[in-house]
Amino acid sequence: MRDLASNIGVVLALSPAVQAATIKGNAVDLQDYEGAALILNSGAVVGAGSFAAKLQEAETTADGDFTDVPADLLVGVLPAALAADATVKQSYIGHKRYVRVVVTKNSGTSVALGAVFVLGNARNRPVA
């Protein structure tokens, strides 16, 4: 059986916390990987909160360079509103160097959430 952990990278996309406003996640560098999947975990949703997540891409880490990823470069669909106590995933199949998650507050009070990117098809293995 192959060791999965030595063949993937895991990068913090969004620190687990209670979010009460729109937040932009960390820019994640995809250099040396051929695939990336966002894994987003939500906890409590307070005050009838409605929060939506999306992926953005860029060739640099400059905030203004990030744009929404076109639907044809995504595998899977994120829900229109994050549910309480749920895990969702979406894969990025584009070719830009950096990706990030953006979680937008549409209404309500807050949501507890965190996210990681799982990076796969590493060019150099084992992955540290």
Contacts in CASP RR format, 6 or more apart in sequence:
PFRMAT RR
TARGET T0000
AUTHOR 0000-0000-0000
METHOD contacts of the structure
MODEL  1
MRDLASNIGVVLALSPAVQAATIKGNAVDLQDYEGAALILNSGAVVGAGS
FAAKLQEAETTADGDFTDVPADLLVGVLPAALAADATVKQSYIGHKRYVR
VVVTKNSGTSVALGAVFVLGNARNRPVA
3 126 0 8 1.000
5 127 0 8 1.000
6 125 0 8 1.000
6 126 0 8 1.000
6 127 0 8 1.000
7 120 0 8 1.000
7 122 0 8 1.000
7 125 0 8 1.000
7 126 0 8 1.000
7 127 0 8 1.000
8 118 0 8 1.000
8 119 0 8 1.000
8 120 0 8 1.000
8 122 0 8 1.000
8 127 0 8 1.000
9 33 0 8 1.000
9 118 0 8 1.000
9 119 0 8 1.000
9 120 0 8 1.000
9 122 0 8 1.000
9 127 0 8 1.000
10 116 0 8 1.000
10 117 0 8 1.000
10 118 0 8 1.000
10 119 0 8 1.000
11 26 0 8 1.000
11 28 0 8 1.000
11 29 0 8 1.000
11 116 0 8 1.000
11 117 0 8 1.000
11 119 0 8 1.000
12 26 0 8 1.000
12 115 0 8 1.000
12 116 0 8 1.000
13 25 0 8 1.000
13 26 0 8 1.000
13 28 0 8 1.000
13 38 0 8 1.000
13 40 0 8 1.000
13 100 0 8 1.000
13 101 0 8 1.000
13 114 0 8 1.000
13 115 0 8 1.000
13 116 0 8 1.000
13 117 0 8 1.000
14 23 0 8 1.000
14 25 0 8 1.000
14 26 0 8 1.000
14 40 0 8 1.000
14 101 0 8 1.000
14 103 0 8 1.000
14 113 0 8 1.000
14 114 0 8 1.000
14 115 0 8 1.000
15 114 0 8 1.000
16 41 0 8 1.000
16 112 0 8 1.000
16 113 0 8 1.000
16 114 0 8 1.000
17 112 0 8 1.000
17 113 0 8 1.000
17 114 0 8 1.000
18 110 0 8 1.000
18 111 0 8 1.000
18 112 0 8 1.000
19 51 0 8 1.000
19 103 0 8 1.000
19 105 0 8 1.000
19 110 0 8 1.000
19 111 0 8 1.000
19 112 0 8 1.000
19 113 0 8 1.000
20 105 0 8 1.000
20 109 0 8 1.000
20 110 0 8 1.000
21 105 0 8 1.000
22 102 0 8 1.000
22 103 0 8 1.000
22 104 0 8 1.000
22 105 0 8 1.000
23 102 0 8 1.000
23 103 0 8 1.000
24 63 0 8 1.000
24 66 0 8 1.000
24 100 0 8 1.000
24 101 0 8 1.000
24 102 0 8 1.000
25 100 0 8 1.000
25 101 0 8 1.000
25 102 0 8 1.000
25 103 0 8 1.000
25 115 0 8 1.000
26 100 0 8 1.000
27 58 0 8 1.000
27 61 0 8 1.000
27 66 0 8 1.000
27 98 0 8 1.000
27 99 0 8 1.000
27 100 0 8 1.000
28 36 0 8 1.000
28 98 0 8 1.000
28 99 0 8 1.000
28 100 0 8 1.000
28 117 0 8 1.000
28 119 0 8 1.000
29 97 0 8 1.000
29 98 0 8 1.000
30 36 0 8 1.000
30 92 0 8 1.000
30 96 0 8 1.000
30 97 0 8 1.000
30 98 0 8 1.000
30 99 0 8 1.000
30 119 0 8 1.000
31 97 0 8 1.000
32 122 0 8 1.000
32 123 0 8 1.000
32 124 0 8 1.000
33 119 0 8 1.000
33 120 0 8 1.000
33 121 0 8 1.000
33 122 0 8 1.000
33 123 0 8 1.000
34 120 0 8 1.000
34 121 0 8 1.000
34 122 0 8 1.000
34 123 0 8 1.000
35 91 0 8 1.000
35 92 0 8 1.000
35 93 0 8 1.000
35 119 0 8 1.000
35 120 0 8 1.000
35 121 0 8 1.000
36 91 0 8 1.000
36 92 0 8 1.000
36 99 0 8 1.000
36 117 0 8 1.000
36 118 0 8 1.000
36 119 0 8 1.000
36 120 0 8 1.000
37 89 0 8 1.000
37 90 0 8 1.000
37 91 0 8 1.000
37 92 0 8 1.000
37 117 0 8 1.000
37 118 0 8 1.000
38 53 0 8 1.000
38 55 0 8 1.000
38 89 0 8 1.000
38 90 0 8 1.000
38 91 0 8 1.000
38 92 0 8 1.000
38 99 0 8 1.000
38 101 0 8 1.000
38 115 0 8 1.000
38 116 0 8 1.000
38 117 0 8 1.000
39 87 0 8 1.000
39 88 0 8 1.000
39 89 0 8 1.000
39 115 0 8 1.000
39 116 0 8 1.000
39 117 0 8 1.000
39 118 0 8 1.000
40 53 0 8 1.000
40 78 0 8 1.000
40 82 0 8 1.000
40 87 0 8 1.000
40 88 0 8 1.000
40 89 0 8 1.000
40 101 0 8 1.000
40 113 0 8 1.000
40 114 0 8 1.000
40 115 0 8 1.000
41 86 0 8 1.000
41 87 0 8 1.000
41 113 0 8 1.000
41 114 0 8 1.000
41 115 0 8 1.000
42 51 0 8 1.000
42 82 0 8 1.000
42 83 0 8 1.000
42 84 0 8 1.000
42 85 0 8 1.000
42 86 0 8 1.000
42 87 0 8 1.000
42 88 0 8 1.000
42 111 0 8 1.000
42 112 0 8 1.000
42 113 0 8 1.000
42 114 0 8 1.000
43 84 0 8 1.000
43 85 0 8 1.000
43 86 0 8 1.000
43 111 0 8 1.000
43 112 0 8 1.000
43 113 0 8 1.000
44 84 0 8 1.000
44 85 0 8 1.000
44 111 0 8 1.000
44 112 0 8 1.000
45 51 0 8 1.000
45 82 0 8 1.000
45 83 0 8 1.000
45 84 0 8 1.000
45 110 0 8 1.000
45 111 0 8 1.000
45 112 0 8 1.000
46 108 0 8 1.000
46 109 0 8 1.000
46 110 0 8 1.000
46 111 0 8 1.000
47 108 0 8 1.000
47 109 0 8 1.000
47 110 0 8 1.000
48 107 0 8 1.000
48 108 0 8 1.000
48 109 0 8 1.000
49 81 0 8 1.000
49 105 0 8 1.000
49 106 0 8 1.000
49 107 0 8 1.000
49 108 0 8 1.000
49 109 0 8 1.000
49 110 0 8 1.000
49 111 0 8 1.000
50 81 0 8 1.000
50 105 0 8 1.000
50 106 0 8 1.000
50 107 0 8 1.000
50 108 0 8 1.000
51 81 0 8 1.000
51 82 0 8 1.000
51 103 0 8 1.000
51 104 0 8 1.000
51 105 0 8 1.000
51 106 0 8 1.000
51 111 0 8 1.000
51 113 0 8 1.000
52 78 0 8 1.000
52 79 0 8 1.000
52 80 0 8 1.000
52 81 0 8 1.000
52 82 0 8 1.000
52 103 0 8 1.000
52 104 0 8 1.000
52 106 0 8 1.000
53 78 0 8 1.000
53 82 0 8 1.000
53 88 0 8 1.000
53 101 0 8 1.000
53 102 0 8 1.000
53 103 0 8 1.000
53 104 0 8 1.000
53 115 0 8 1.000
54 68 0 8 1.000
54 69 0 8 1.000
54 78 0 8 1.000
54 101 0 8 1.000
54 102 0 8 1.000
54 104 0 8 1.000
55 68 0 8 1.000
55 69 0 8 1.000
55 74 0 8 1.000
55 90 0 8 1.000
55 92 0 8 1.000
55 99 0 8 1.000
55 100 0 8 1.000
55 101 0 8 1.000
55 102 0 8 1.000
56 66 0 8 1.000
56 67 0 8 1.000
56 68 0 8 1.000
56 69 0 8 1.000
56 99 0 8 1.000
56 100 0 8 1.000
56 101 0 8 1.000
56 102 0 8 1.000
57 66 0 8 1.000
57 67 0 8 1.000
57 69 0 8 1.000
57 73 0 8 1.000
57 92 0 8 1.000
57 94 0 8 1.000
57 96 0 8 1.000
57 98 0 8 1.000
57 99 0 8 1.000
58 64 0 8 1.000
58 65 0 8 1.000
58 66 0 8 1.000
58 67 0 8 1.000
58 96 0 8 1.000
58 97 0 8 1.000
58 98 0 8 1.000
58 99 0 8 1.000
58 100 0 8 1.000
59 65 0 8 1.000
59 96 0 8 1.000
59 97 0 8 1.000
59 98 0 8 1.000
60 97 0 8 1.000
60 98 0 8 1.000
61 98 0 8 1.000
66 98 0 8 1.000
66 100 0 8 1.000
69 92 0 8 1.000
69 94 0 8 1.000
69 99 0 8 1.000
73 92 0 8 1.000
73 93 0 8 1.000
73 94 0 8 1.000
74 90 0 8 1.000
74 91 0 8 1.000
74 92 0 8 1.000
74 93 0 8 1.000
75 90 0 8 1.000
75 91 0 8 1.000
75 93 0 8 1.000
76 89 0 8 1.000
76 90 0 8 1.000
76 91 0 8 1.000
77 90 0 8 1.000
78 88 0 8 1.000
78 90 0 8 1.000
79 88 0 8 1.000
81 106 0 8 1.000
82 88 0 8 1.000
82 103 0 8 1.000
82 111 0 8 1.000
82 113 0 8 1.000
84 111 0 8 1.000
92 99 0 8 1.000
99 117 0 8 1.000
101 115 0 8 1.000
103 111 0 8 1.000
103 113 0 8 1.000
119 127 0 8 1.000
END
